[in-house]
Amino acid sequence: MKLLNKNIDMISWTAKDGTVTPVRFRMEDNGETTTVKVDRILQTEKNRFGGSQTLCFLCSSIINGIEKIYELTCNCDNQKWLLRKI
């Protein structure tokens, strides 16, 4: 996987108990905007990164006809999402 650390626009669900689930996101690459639906969440981890609580999701989706595995990170303090690796 290639390390990207790109800010992305995210649509996510938050359950009554506070569980966050990513649904789909939009990323820009070389001036092109791509919307990706999160097909499967393979693993979820809670971490501390720079003193902030983060949620890391290892996910799988079909992007441009190819199944890709990638990592999404949500900073719980400011609700910013990153596409960390793809």
Buried (B, 14 or more C-beta within 10 A) or exposed (E): EEEBEEEBEBEBEEEEEEEBEBEBBEBEEEEEEEEBEBEEEEEBEEEEEEEEEBBBBBBBBEBEEEEBEBBBBBBEEEEBBBBBBB
